[in-house]
Amino acid sequence: MRADLACNVAGVTHLDRCDEASRAWVTEAIAAVEADANRSADTHLLPFPLPREWGIDLYLKDESVHPTGSLKHRLARSLFLYGLCNGWIGPATTIIEASSGSTAVSEAYFARMLGLPFIAVMPAATSPEKIAQIEFQGGRCHLVDDPARVVIEARWLAEDTGGHFMDQFTYAERATDWRGNNNIAESIYAQLALERHPVPAWIVVGAGTGGTSATIGRYTRYRRLPTKLCVVDPENSAFFPAWQAGDWSMRTNRGSRIEGIGRPCVEASFLPSVVDRMLQVPDAASLAAMRAGSAVLGRRVGGSTGTNLWGAFGLIAELLAAGRTGSVVTLICDAGDRYADTYYADEWVAAQGLDLAPHRATIDNFLATGSWPA
């Protein structure tokens, strides 16, 4: 895809010809992004082994197998299509995003596909592995010491460069077609169709932008399905305390240690009205569940997957205690190889003051007995 097709190309002297050339570029760009969706839109739904006699099945939607390795590949694709169709992205537009890593990796991939420069504005504490992945995709990283200021910095940078701020935290819930069109919710239900409990009792997701929870919550209502949606939230995030207080202006002004989820304020894309329940998960519990899940699956998963698993385990224990059967679905958001020097490094965990042992004991007891602390 050529990035130099602009209004000053040879032979283009009239505004109508310039618009025609730009429109042709946009048409080609949309085709390229949609072709990527056709190649890679669906992902595996993996069973997590639980005793069959419990009558409850746990499934993990493996979003780590996308070309850029995370759930954010779907979001990036939708945001690019949204920007292209709205006329915000043209043949010479610099793309700018505020991201803790995974969204930036995915957006850098699509920017390179279209021949556009990409800048990720991100917390300075973002894992070196994610920074390297963004740079591998041709992006540039603009690091900010205060995680609460990444959006402000991104807006300033877009103004200074004349680029387009993708603003995942505002547009995530509206860029995805929640009624279907191969979104993540439609995919989950299609893949469950032949299982013994094809309509899950619960779907468990985290909130970073809020786009995934909005898509799933809207879809289940649109299809008149009884599935409930649980959003799990890490320490320092504003979503859970705002939910408790019913005050959506609440701020924590602190960044999350669990990359990809948790925000210091409630973002515009988060729709609390489609959420049935929220759970706050300690960071030590997220990392304990991440490591326990990795041991069971035989592969490393990321920290936000651990947050999801902790919430799913608790809900399954509630179903068991109530004598109910059914299924629960959650997500593998990304792979654990991005966190070799942080979440999987005992020295880093200790330096953070986190003790995983009591939470790991809770998980081990759950996997053996199905019980969970009150």
NORQUIGI-V33467 format. One record per pair of residues at least 4 apart in sequence whose C-alpha atoms are under 8 Angstrom apart, sorted by the first residue. I is the first residue (numbers start at 1). J is the second residue. D is the distance in Angstrom with one decimal. If there is no record, write none. Layout:
[[I & J & D] [I & J & D]]
This chain:
[[1 & 29 & 7.5] [1 & 113 & 6.7] [1 & 114 & 5.1] [1 & 115 & 5.7] [2 & 91 & 7.7] [2 & 114 & 7.1] [2 & 115 & 5.9] [3 & 91 & 5.4] [3 & 92 & 5.9] [3 & 114 & 7.0] [3 & 115 & 4.7] [3 & 116 & 6.0] [4 & 9 & 7.7] [4 & 91 & 6.8] [4 & 92 & 6.7] [5 & 9 & 6.2] [5 & 21 & 7.4] [5 & 22 & 7.3] [5 & 25 & 7.4] [5 & 91 & 5.9] [5 & 92 & 7.4] [6 & 18 & 7.3] [6 & 21 & 7.4] [6 & 22 & 6.7] [6 & 91 & 6.1] [6 & 92 & 6.6] [7 & 12 & 6.6] [7 & 13 & 7.9] [7 & 15 & 8.0] [7 & 18 & 4.9] [7 & 19 & 7.8] [7 & 21 & 7.6] [7 & 22 & 7.6] [8 & 12 & 6.3] [8 & 13 & 7.5] [8 & 18 & 8.0] [12 & 17 & 6.1] [12 & 18 & 6.2] [13 & 17 & 7.2] [13 & 18 & 7.4] [14 & 18 & 6.3] [15 & 19 & 6.1] [16 & 20 & 6.1] [17 & 21 & 6.2] [18 & 22 & 6.3] [19 & 23 & 6.0] [20 & 24 & 6.2] [21 & 25 & 6.3] [22 & 26 & 6.3] [22 & 90 & 6.6] [22 & 91 & 6.6] [23 & 27 & 6.2] [24 & 28 & 6.3] [25 & 29 & 6.1] [25 & 90 & 7.5] [25 & 91 & 6.4] [26 & 30 & 6.1] [26 & 84 & 6.4] [26 & 85 & 8.0] [26 & 89 & 8.0] [26 & 90 & 6.6] [26 & 91 & 7.4] [27 & 31 & 6.4] [28 & 32 & 6.3] [29 & 33 & 6.3] [29 & 84 & 7.9] [29 & 114 & 6.3] [30 & 34 & 6.1] [30 & 81 & 6.4] [30 & 84 & 7.0] [31 & 35 & 6.0] [32 & 36 & 6.5] [32 & 113 & 7.8] [32 & 114 & 7.9] [33 & 37 & 6.6] [33 & 77 & 6.7] [33 & 80 & 7.8] [33 & 81 & 7.2] [33 & 110 & 7.4] [34 & 38 & 6.3] [35 & 39 & 6.3] [36 & 40 & 6.1] [36 & 41 & 7.6] [37 & 41 & 4.7] [37 & 77 & 7.7] [40 & 66 & 6.5] [40 & 67 & 7.3] [41 & 66 & 7.7] [41 & 74 & 7.5] [41 & 182 & 7.3] [42 & 182 & 7.8] [42 & 187 & 6.9] [43 & 61 & 6.9] [43 & 62 & 5.9] [43 & 63 & 6.1] [43 & 65 & 6.6] [43 & 66 & 7.3] [44 & 61 & 6.0] [44 & 62 & 5.4] [44 & 63 & 7.7] [45 & 59 & 6.2] [45 & 60 & 5.5] [45 & 61 & 4.4] [45 & 62 & 6.1] [45 & 188 & 7.4] [45 & 191 & 6.9] [46 & 59 & 5.4] [46 & 60 & 5.0] [46 & 61 & 6.3] [46 & 62 & 6.9] [47 & 57 & 7.3] [47 & 58 & 6.0] [47 & 59 & 4.5] [47 & 60 & 6.3] [48 & 57 & 7.5] [48 & 58 & 5.4] [48 & 59 & 5.6] [48 & 60 & 6.8] [48 & 296 & 8.0] [48 & 297 & 7.5] [49 & 57 & 8.0] [49 & 58 & 7.5] [49 & 296 & 7.9] [50 & 54 & 7.6] [50 & 56 & 7.7] [50 & 57 & 6.9] [50 & 58 & 7.4] [50 & 367 & 7.2] [51 & 55 & 7.9] [52 & 56 & 7.2] [52 & 57 & 7.8] [54 & 320 & 7.0] [54 & 325 & 7.4] [55 & 324 & 7.9] [55 & 325 & 5.0] [55 & 326 & 6.6] [56 & 316 & 7.2] [56 & 320 & 7.9] [56 & 325 & 5.1] [56 & 326 & 4.9] [56 & 327 & 5.3] [56 & 328 & 7.6] [57 & 197 & 7.7] [57 & 326 & 6.5] [57 & 327 & 4.6] [57 & 328 & 6.3] [58 & 327 & 5.8] [58 & 328 & 4.9] [58 & 329 & 5.8] [58 & 330 & 7.8] [59 & 327 & 7.6] [59 & 328 & 6.4] [59 & 329 & 4.8] [59 & 330 & 6.4] [60 & 329 & 5.9] [60 & 330 & 5.1] [60 & 331 & 5.0] [60 & 332 & 6.0] [61 & 188 & 7.4] [61 & 329 & 7.3] [61 & 330 & 6.2] [61 & 331 & 4.6] [61 & 332 & 5.9] [62 & 331 & 6.1] [62 & 332 & 4.7] [62 & 333 & 6.9] [62 & 334 & 7.9] [63 & 69 & 7.1] [63 & 70 & 5.2] [63 & 71 & 4.7] [63 & 331 & 6.9] [63 & 332 & 5.6] [63 & 333 & 5.4] [63 & 334 & 6.3] [64 & 68 & 7.9] [64 & 69 & 4.4] [64 & 70 & 4.3] [64 & 71 & 6.5] [64 & 332 & 6.4] [64 & 333 & 5.9] [64 & 334 & 4.3] [64 & 335 & 5.6] [65 & 69 & 5.4] [65 & 70 & 6.9] [66 & 70 & 6.0] [66 & 71 & 7.4] [66 & 73 & 6.5] [67 & 73 & 7.5] [68 & 73 & 6.2] [68 & 105 & 6.6] [68 & 106 & 5.5] [68 & 109 & 7.2] [69 & 73 & 7.4] [69 & 334 & 5.9] [69 & 335 & 6.9] [70 & 102 & 6.6] [70 & 106 & 8.0] [70 & 333 & 5.4] [70 & 334 & 4.4] [70 & 335 & 7.3] [71 & 75 & 7.4] [71 & 332 & 7.9] [71 & 333 & 5.1] [71 & 334 & 6.6] [72 & 76 & 6.0] [72 & 102 & 6.0] [72 & 103 & 5.0] [72 & 106 & 6.4] [73 & 77 & 6.2] [73 & 103 & 7.0] [73 & 106 & 5.1] [73 & 107 & 7.6] [74 & 78 & 6.3] [75 & 79 & 6.1] [75 & 103 & 7.5] [75 & 172 & 6.7] [75 & 175 & 8.0] [75 & 176 & 7.5] [75 & 211 & 7.9] [76 & 80 & 6.1] [76 & 103 & 6.4] [76 & 106 & 5.8] [76 & 107 & 5.2] [76 & 110 & 7.6] [77 & 81 & 6.3] [77 & 107 & 7.6] [77 & 110 & 7.3] [78 & 82 & 6.0] [78 & 175 & 5.5] [78 & 176 & 5.8] [79 & 83 & 6.0] [79 & 166 & 7.0] [79 & 168 & 7.4] [79 & 171 & 7.3] [79 & 172 & 7.1] [79 & 175 & 5.7] [79 & 176 & 7.9] [80 & 84 & 6.0] [80 & 89 & 8.0] [80 & 107 & 8.0] [80 & 110 & 7.7] [81 & 85 & 6.0] [81 & 175 & 7.9] [82 & 86 & 6.0] [82 & 175 & 5.6] [83 & 87 & 6.2] [83 & 88 & 5.0] [83 & 89 & 5.6] [83 & 166 & 7.6] [84 & 88 & 5.9] [84 & 89 & 5.0] [84 & 90 & 7.2] [88 & 164 & 6.8] [89 & 93 & 5.8] [89 & 164 & 6.9] [91 & 116 & 7.3] [92 & 116 & 6.5] [93 & 116 & 6.4] [93 & 117 & 7.3] [93 & 162 & 7.8] [93 & 163 & 5.5] [93 & 164 & 6.6] [94 & 116 & 6.1] [94 & 117 & 5.0] [94 & 118 & 5.9] [94 & 119 & 7.6] [94 & 161 & 7.4] [94 & 162 & 7.4] [94 & 163 & 4.5] [94 & 164 & 6.2] [95 & 111 & 7.2] [95 & 116 & 7.0] [95 & 117 & 6.1] [95 & 118 & 4.7] [95 & 119 & 6.3] [95 & 163 & 5.9] [95 & 164 & 5.2] [95 & 165 & 6.3] [95 & 166 & 6.9] [96 & 118 & 5.8] [96 & 119 & 4.9] [96 & 120 & 5.9] [96 & 121 & 7.3] [96 & 154 & 6.6] [96 & 157 & 7.7] [96 & 158 & 6.5] [96 & 163 & 6.9] [96 & 164 & 6.0] [96 & 165 & 4.7] [96 & 166 & 6.1] [97 & 104 & 6.7] [97 & 119 & 6.6] [97 & 120 & 5.1] [97 & 121 & 6.0] [97 & 154 & 6.3] [97 & 165 & 5.7] [97 & 166 & 5.4] [97 & 167 & 6.2] [97 & 168 & 7.4] [98 & 104 & 7.7] [98 & 120 & 6.0] [98 & 121 & 4.7] [98 & 122 & 5.8] [98 & 150 & 5.7] [98 & 151 & 5.4] [98 & 154 & 5.8] [98 & 167 & 6.8] [98 & 168 & 7.6] [99 & 103 & 6.0] [99 & 104 & 5.7] [99 & 120 & 6.5] [99 & 121 & 6.2] [99 & 122 & 5.2] [99 & 123 & 7.9] [99 & 150 & 7.7] [100 & 104 & 7.5] [100 & 122 & 5.2] [100 & 123 & 6.3] [100 & 126 & 6.1] [100 & 259 & 6.3] [100 & 260 & 6.1] [101 & 105 & 6.2] [101 & 122 & 7.1] [101 & 126 & 6.8] [101 & 130 & 5.6] [101 & 131 & 7.0] [101 & 134 & 7.7] [101 & 259 & 7.5] [101 & 260 & 7.1] [102 & 106 & 6.4] [102 & 130 & 7.1] [102 & 260 & 6.8] [103 & 107 & 6.0] [104 & 108 & 5.9] [104 & 120 & 5.8] [104 & 134 & 6.5] [105 & 109 & 6.4] [105 & 130 & 7.3] [105 & 133 & 6.2] [105 & 134 & 4.7] [105 & 137 & 7.0] [106 & 110 & 6.6] [107 & 111 & 6.0] [107 & 118 & 7.8] [108 & 112 & 6.1] [108 & 118 & 5.9] [108 & 119 & 7.9] [108 & 134 & 6.3] [108 & 137 & 5.6] [108 & 138 & 6.5] [108 & 139 & 5.3] [109 & 113 & 6.2] [109 & 137 & 5.4] [109 & 138 & 7.6] [110 & 114 & 6.3] [111 & 115 & 6.0] [111 & 116 & 4.9] [111 & 117 & 6.5] [111 & 118 & 6.2] [112 & 116 & 5.8] [112 & 117 & 7.2] [112 & 118 & 7.9] [112 & 137 & 6.8] [112 & 138 & 6.4] [112 & 139 & 8.0] [117 & 138 & 7.9] [117 & 139 & 6.9] [118 & 138 & 7.5] [118 & 139 & 4.9] [118 & 140 & 6.3] [119 & 139 & 5.7] [119 & 140 & 4.7] [119 & 141 & 5.8] [119 & 142 & 6.8] [120 & 134 & 8.0] [120 & 139 & 7.1] [120 & 140 & 6.1] [120 & 141 & 4.8] [120 & 142 & 5.8] [121 & 141 & 6.1] [121 & 142 & 4.7] [121 & 143 & 5.9] [121 & 144 & 7.0] [121 & 150 & 5.9] [121 & 151 & 7.7] [121 & 153 & 7.1] [121 & 154 & 5.9] [122 & 126 & 7.0] [122 & 141 & 7.1] [122 & 142 & 6.3] [122 & 143 & 5.1] [122 & 144 & 6.0] [122 & 147 & 7.3] [122 & 150 & 5.9] [123 & 143 & 5.6] [123 & 144 & 4.9] [123 & 145 & 5.9] [123 & 146 & 6.6] [123 & 147 & 4.9] [123 & 150 & 6.8] [124 & 143 & 4.8] [124 & 144 & 5.2] [124 & 145 & 5.2] [124 & 146 & 7.8] [124 & 147 & 7.8] [125 & 145 & 7.7] [126 & 130 & 7.0] [126 & 131 & 7.2] [126 & 259 & 7.7] [127 & 131 & 6.6] [127 & 338 & 7.3] [127 & 339 & 6.8] [127 & 341 & 7.8] [127 & 342 & 7.3] [128 & 132 & 6.1] [129 & 133 & 6.3] [129 & 338 & 5.2] [129 & 339 & 7.0] [130 & 134 & 6.3] [130 & 338 & 6.3] [131 & 135 & 6.3] [131 & 141 & 6.9] [132 & 136 & 6.0] [133 & 137 & 6.3] [134 & 138 & 6.6] [134 & 139 & 5.3] [134 & 140 & 7.0] [134 & 141 & 7.5] [135 & 139 & 4.8] [135 & 140 & 5.9] [135 & 141 & 7.4] [144 & 149 & 7.3] [144 & 150 & 6.4] [144 & 153 & 7.9] [146 & 150 & 7.3] [147 & 254 & 7.1] [147 & 255 & 5.5] [148 & 253 & 5.8] [148 & 254 & 6.6] [148 & 255 & 6.7] [148 & 264 & 6.4] [149 & 153 & 6.1] [150 & 154 & 6.1] [151 & 155 & 6.2] [151 & 167 & 7.8] [152 & 156 & 6.3] [153 & 157 & 6.1] [154 & 158 & 6.1] [154 & 165 & 6.7] [155 & 159 & 6.3] [155 & 165 & 6.4] [156 & 160 & 6.1] [157 & 161 & 6.1] [157 & 163 & 7.9] [158 & 162 & 5.6] [158 & 163 & 4.7] [158 & 164 & 5.8] [158 & 165 & 5.7] [159 & 163 & 6.8] [166 & 171 & 7.9] [167 & 171 & 6.3] [168 & 172 & 5.2] [168 & 209 & 6.4] [169 & 208 & 7.8] [169 & 209 & 4.6] [169 & 210 & 7.5] [169 & 267 & 5.6] [169 & 268 & 6.2] [169 & 269 & 5.7] [170 & 209 & 7.6] [170 & 267 & 6.8] [170 & 268 & 5.0] [170 & 269 & 5.1] [171 & 175 & 5.8] [171 & 268 & 7.9] [171 & 269 & 6.3] [172 & 176 & 6.8] [172 & 209 & 6.4] [172 & 210 & 7.1] [172 & 211 & 4.6] [172 & 212 & 8.0] [172 & 269 & 5.8] [173 & 210 & 6.8] [173 & 211 & 4.3] [173 & 212 & 7.4] [173 & 214 & 5.9] [173 & 215 & 6.7] [173 & 269 & 5.0] [173 & 270 & 7.4] [174 & 211 & 7.9] [174 & 269 & 7.7] [176 & 183 & 7.3] [176 & 211 & 7.9] [176 & 215 & 7.1] [177 & 181 & 6.5] [177 & 183 & 6.9] [177 & 215 & 7.6] [178 & 183 & 6.7] [178 & 214 & 7.9] [178 & 215 & 4.8] [178 & 216 & 7.3] [178 & 218 & 6.2] [178 & 219 & 5.6] [179 & 218 & 7.6] [179 & 219 & 5.7] [179 & 222 & 6.8] [180 & 185 & 7.7] [180 & 186 & 5.8] [180 & 219 & 7.4] [181 & 186 & 7.8] [182 & 186 & 5.9] [182 & 187 & 6.1] [183 & 187 & 6.3] [183 & 215 & 7.8] [184 & 188 & 6.2] [184 & 212 & 8.0] [184 & 215 & 7.8] [184 & 216 & 7.4] [185 & 189 & 6.5] [185 & 215 & 7.0] [185 & 216 & 5.2] [185 & 219 & 6.6] [185 & 220 & 7.9] [186 & 190 & 6.2] [186 & 219 & 7.6] [187 & 191 & 6.2] [188 & 192 & 6.3] [189 & 193 & 6.3] [189 & 198 & 7.1] [189 & 199 & 7.0] [192 & 197 & 7.6] [192 & 198 & 4.8] [192 & 199 & 7.2] [193 & 198 & 5.1] [193 & 199 & 7.9] [194 & 198 & 6.6] [197 & 326 & 5.4] [197 & 327 & 5.7] [198 & 327 & 7.6] [199 & 225 & 7.6] [199 & 226 & 7.8] [199 & 227 & 6.8] [199 & 326 & 7.9] [199 & 327 & 7.3] [200 & 227 & 5.7] [200 & 326 & 6.3] [200 & 327 & 4.6] [200 & 328 & 5.3] [200 & 329 & 6.7] [201 & 226 & 7.3] [201 & 227 & 4.9] [201 & 228 & 6.1] [201 & 326 & 6.0] [201 & 327 & 5.7] [201 & 328 & 5.9] [202 & 227 & 5.5] [202 & 228 & 4.8] [202 & 229 & 5.7] [202 & 230 & 6.8] [202 & 315 & 7.9] [202 & 327 & 7.1] [202 & 328 & 5.0] [202 & 329 & 6.5] [203 & 227 & 7.1] [203 & 228 & 6.4] [203 & 229 & 5.1] [203 & 230 & 6.2] [203 & 328 & 5.8] [203 & 329 & 4.8] [203 & 330 & 5.7] [204 & 229 & 6.1] [204 & 230 & 4.8] [204 & 231 & 5.8] [204 & 232 & 7.1] [204 & 308 & 6.2] [204 & 311 & 7.0] [204 & 312 & 6.4] [204 & 328 & 7.6] [204 & 329 & 6.3] [204 & 330 & 4.8] [204 & 331 & 7.5] [205 & 212 & 7.5] [205 & 213 & 6.5] [205 & 229 & 7.8] [205 & 230 & 6.5] [205 & 231 & 5.1] [205 & 232 & 6.2] [205 & 308 & 6.0] [205 & 330 & 6.1] [205 & 331 & 6.7] [206 & 210 & 7.9] [206 & 213 & 7.5] [206 & 231 & 5.2] [206 & 232 & 4.9] [206 & 233 & 6.0] [206 & 261 & 6.0] [206 & 262 & 7.7] [206 & 304 & 7.2] [206 & 307 & 7.4] [206 & 308 & 6.6] [207 & 211 & 7.7] [207 & 212 & 7.4] [207 & 213 & 6.9] [207 & 231 & 6.6] [207 & 232 & 7.2] [207 & 233 & 6.7] [207 & 239 & 7.8] [207 & 261 & 5.3] [207 & 262 & 6.1] [207 & 270 & 7.5] [208 & 260 & 5.8] [208 & 261 & 4.0] [208 & 262 & 5.2] [208 & 263 & 6.3] [209 & 261 & 7.7] [209 & 267 & 6.3] [209 & 268 & 7.9] [209 & 269 & 5.8] [209 & 270 & 6.4] [210 & 214 & 6.1] [210 & 267 & 7.3] [210 & 269 & 5.1] [210 & 270 & 4.0] [210 & 271 & 6.9] [211 & 215 & 6.1] [211 & 269 & 5.8] [211 & 270 & 6.6] [212 & 216 & 6.2] [213 & 217 & 5.8] [213 & 229 & 7.6] [213 & 231 & 7.2] [213 & 270 & 7.5] [213 & 271 & 7.7] [213 & 274 & 7.8] [213 & 275 & 7.4] [214 & 218 & 6.0] [214 & 269 & 7.5] [214 & 270 & 6.6] [214 & 271 & 5.8] [214 & 274 & 6.7] [215 & 219 & 6.0] [216 & 220 & 6.2] [216 & 229 & 7.7] [217 & 221 & 6.5] [217 & 229 & 6.4] [217 & 274 & 4.9] [217 & 275 & 6.5] [218 & 222 & 6.0] [218 & 274 & 6.6] [219 & 223 & 6.1] [220 & 224 & 6.0] [220 & 225 & 5.1] [220 & 226 & 7.3] [220 & 227 & 6.7] [221 & 225 & 6.1] [228 & 275 & 7.7] [228 & 276 & 5.9] [229 & 274 & 7.6] [229 & 275 & 5.4] [229 & 276 & 5.3] [229 & 277 & 6.6] [230 & 275 & 6.3] [230 & 276 & 5.9] [230 & 277 & 4.8] [230 & 278 & 5.5] [230 & 279 & 7.4] [231 & 275 & 6.9] [231 & 277 & 6.4] [231 & 278 & 4.8] [231 & 279 & 6.5] [232 & 278 & 5.7] [232 & 279 & 4.8] [232 & 280 & 5.8] [232 & 281 & 6.6] [232 & 307 & 6.7] [232 & 308 & 6.5] [232 & 311 & 6.3] [233 & 237 & 6.7] [233 & 239 & 6.9] [233 & 240 & 6.2] [233 & 261 & 7.3] [233 & 262 & 6.1] [233 & 278 & 7.3] [233 & 279 & 6.2] [233 & 280 & 4.8] [233 & 281 & 5.9] [233 & 307 & 7.5] [234 & 256 & 6.9] [234 & 258 & 6.8] [234 & 261 & 7.3] [234 & 262 & 5.9] [234 & 280 & 5.8] [234 & 281 & 5.0] [234 & 282 & 6.0] [234 & 283 & 6.1] [234 & 286 & 7.9] [234 & 307 & 7.2] [235 & 256 & 6.5] [235 & 257 & 7.7] [235 & 262 & 7.6] [235 & 280 & 7.0] [235 & 281 & 6.6] [235 & 282 & 5.7] [235 & 283 & 6.1] [236 & 252 & 6.3] [236 & 254 & 5.7] [236 & 255 & 6.3] [236 & 256 & 5.7] [236 & 262 & 7.3] [236 & 263 & 7.6] [236 & 264 & 6.9] [237 & 241 & 7.9] [237 & 252 & 6.5] [237 & 254 & 7.2] [237 & 255 & 7.2] [237 & 256 & 6.3] [237 & 262 & 4.6] [237 & 263 & 4.8] [237 & 264 & 5.3] [237 & 265 & 7.2] [238 & 242 & 5.9] [238 & 250 & 6.4] [238 & 251 & 5.5] [238 & 252 & 5.7] [238 & 262 & 7.1] [238 & 263 & 5.9] [238 & 264 & 5.3] [238 & 265 & 5.0] [238 & 266 & 5.8] [239 & 243 & 6.1] [239 & 262 & 7.2] [239 & 263 & 7.2] [239 & 265 & 7.1] [239 & 266 & 5.6] [240 & 244 & 6.2] [240 & 278 & 6.4] [240 & 279 & 7.0] [240 & 280 & 6.2] [241 & 245 & 6.1] [241 & 250 & 7.6] [242 & 246 & 5.5] [242 & 247 & 5.0] [242 & 248 & 5.3] [242 & 249 & 7.4] [242 & 250 & 5.6] [242 & 266 & 7.5] [243 & 247 & 6.9] [243 & 248 & 7.4] [243 & 272 & 7.5] [243 & 278 & 7.5] [248 & 266 & 6.2] [249 & 265 & 7.3] [249 & 266 & 6.9] [250 & 265 & 6.4] [250 & 266 & 7.1] [251 & 264 & 5.6] [251 & 265 & 4.6] [251 & 266 & 7.3] [252 & 264 & 4.9] [252 & 265 & 6.5] [253 & 264 & 4.8] [253 & 265 & 7.1] [254 & 263 & 7.8] [254 & 264 & 5.3] [255 & 262 & 7.5] [255 & 263 & 6.5] [255 & 264 & 6.0] [256 & 261 & 7.2] [256 & 262 & 5.6] [256 & 263 & 6.7] [256 & 264 & 7.8] [257 & 283 & 7.2] [258 & 262 & 7.3] [258 & 283 & 7.0] [258 & 286 & 8.0] [258 & 303 & 5.8] [258 & 304 & 6.0] [259 & 303 & 7.1] [259 & 304 & 6.9] [260 & 304 & 6.9] [261 & 304 & 6.6] [263 & 267 & 7.6] [266 & 270 & 6.9] [271 & 275 & 7.3] [279 & 311 & 6.9] [281 & 285 & 6.5] [281 & 286 & 6.6] [281 & 307 & 6.4] [281 & 310 & 7.4] [281 & 311 & 7.5] [282 & 286 & 6.4] [283 & 287 & 6.3] [283 & 307 & 7.9] [283 & 354 & 7.7] [284 & 288 & 6.1] [284 & 354 & 5.5] [284 & 355 & 6.1] [284 & 356 & 5.2] [284 & 359 & 7.1] [285 & 289 & 6.0] [285 & 306 & 7.7] [285 & 307 & 7.3] [285 & 310 & 6.9] [285 & 356 & 6.6] [285 & 359 & 5.3] [285 & 360 & 7.5] [286 & 290 & 6.0] [286 & 303 & 6.2] [286 & 304 & 7.0] [286 & 305 & 7.8] [286 & 306 & 4.5] [286 & 307 & 4.3] [286 & 308 & 7.8] [286 & 309 & 7.9] [286 & 310 & 6.5] [287 & 291 & 6.2] [287 & 303 & 5.8] [287 & 306 & 5.9] [287 & 307 & 7.6] [287 & 343 & 6.7] [287 & 356 & 7.0] [288 & 292 & 6.1] [288 & 306 & 7.1] [288 & 356 & 5.4] [288 & 357 & 7.5] [288 & 359 & 6.0] [288 & 360 & 5.2] [289 & 293 & 5.8] [289 & 306 & 4.6] [289 & 307 & 7.0] [289 & 309 & 6.2] [289 & 310 & 5.9] [289 & 359 & 7.8] [289 & 360 & 6.9] [289 & 363 & 7.0] [290 & 294 & 6.1] [290 & 300 & 7.9] [290 & 301 & 6.3] [290 & 302 & 6.5] [290 & 303 & 5.8] [290 & 304 & 7.9] [290 & 305 & 6.3] [290 & 306 & 3.8] [290 & 307 & 7.4] [290 & 309 & 7.5] [291 & 295 & 6.3] [291 & 300 & 7.5] [291 & 301 & 7.8] [291 & 306 & 7.5] [291 & 344 & 7.8] [292 & 296 & 6.5] [292 & 360 & 7.2] [292 & 363 & 7.5] [293 & 297 & 6.0] [293 & 301 & 7.5] [293 & 306 & 7.2] [293 & 309 & 7.5] [294 & 298 & 5.7] [294 & 299 & 5.1] [294 & 300 & 4.7] [294 & 301 & 5.9] [295 & 299 & 6.9] [295 & 300 & 7.7] [299 & 336 & 7.9] [300 & 335 & 6.0] [300 & 336 & 4.5] [300 & 337 & 6.6] [301 & 305 & 6.4] [301 & 306 & 7.7] [301 & 332 & 6.8] [301 & 333 & 7.8] [301 & 334 & 6.2] [301 & 335 & 4.3] [301 & 336 & 4.0] [301 & 337 & 7.6] [302 & 306 & 6.8] [302 & 332 & 7.6] [302 & 333 & 6.9] [302 & 334 & 5.5] [302 & 335 & 5.2] [302 & 336 & 4.2] [302 & 337 & 7.8] [302 & 338 & 7.5] [302 & 339 & 7.0] [303 & 307 & 6.6] [303 & 336 & 7.5] [303 & 343 & 7.0] [304 & 308 & 6.3] [304 & 332 & 8.0] [304 & 333 & 6.5] [304 & 334 & 8.0] [305 & 309 & 6.2] [305 & 331 & 6.4] [305 & 332 & 5.1] [305 & 333 & 5.7] [305 & 334 & 7.3] [306 & 310 & 6.2] [307 & 311 & 6.5] [308 & 312 & 6.2] [308 & 330 & 6.3] [308 & 331 & 6.9] [309 & 313 & 6.0] [309 & 330 & 7.2] [310 & 314 & 6.5] [311 & 315 & 6.4] [312 & 316 & 6.1] [312 & 328 & 6.9] [312 & 329 & 7.7] [312 & 330 & 7.1] [313 & 317 & 6.2] [313 & 363 & 7.9] [313 & 366 & 7.4] [313 & 372 & 8.0] [314 & 318 & 6.4] [314 & 372 & 6.2] [315 & 319 & 6.3] [316 & 320 & 6.2] [316 & 328 & 7.3] [316 & 370 & 7.8] [317 & 321 & 6.1] [317 & 366 & 7.6] [317 & 370 & 5.5] [317 & 371 & 5.6] [317 & 372 & 5.9] [318 & 322 & 6.2] [318 & 372 & 8.0] [319 & 323 & 6.3] [319 & 324 & 5.1] [319 & 325 & 6.7] [320 & 324 & 5.8] [320 & 325 & 7.2] [320 & 370 & 7.1] [321 & 371 & 7.8] [336 & 340 & 6.9] [336 & 344 & 8.0] [339 & 343 & 5.4] [339 & 344 & 6.3] [340 & 344 & 5.1] [340 & 345 & 6.2] [341 & 345 & 5.3] [341 & 348 & 7.3] [342 & 348 & 5.4] [342 & 349 & 7.0] [343 & 348 & 7.1] [343 & 349 & 6.5] [344 & 349 & 7.9] [345 & 349 & 6.4] [346 & 350 & 6.1] [347 & 351 & 6.1] [348 & 352 & 6.3] [349 & 353 & 6.6] [349 & 354 & 5.7] [349 & 355 & 7.8] [350 & 354 & 5.8] [350 & 355 & 7.3] [356 & 360 & 6.0] [357 & 361 & 6.2] [358 & 362 & 6.4] [359 & 363 & 6.4] [360 & 364 & 6.1] [361 & 365 & 6.1] [362 & 366 & 6.2] [362 & 372 & 7.0] [362 & 373 & 7.7] [363 & 367 & 6.2] [364 & 368 & 6.3] [365 & 369 & 5.9] [365 & 370 & 7.2] [365 & 371 & 6.9] [365 & 372 & 7.8] [366 & 370 & 4.4] [366 & 371 & 5.0] [366 & 372 & 6.0]]
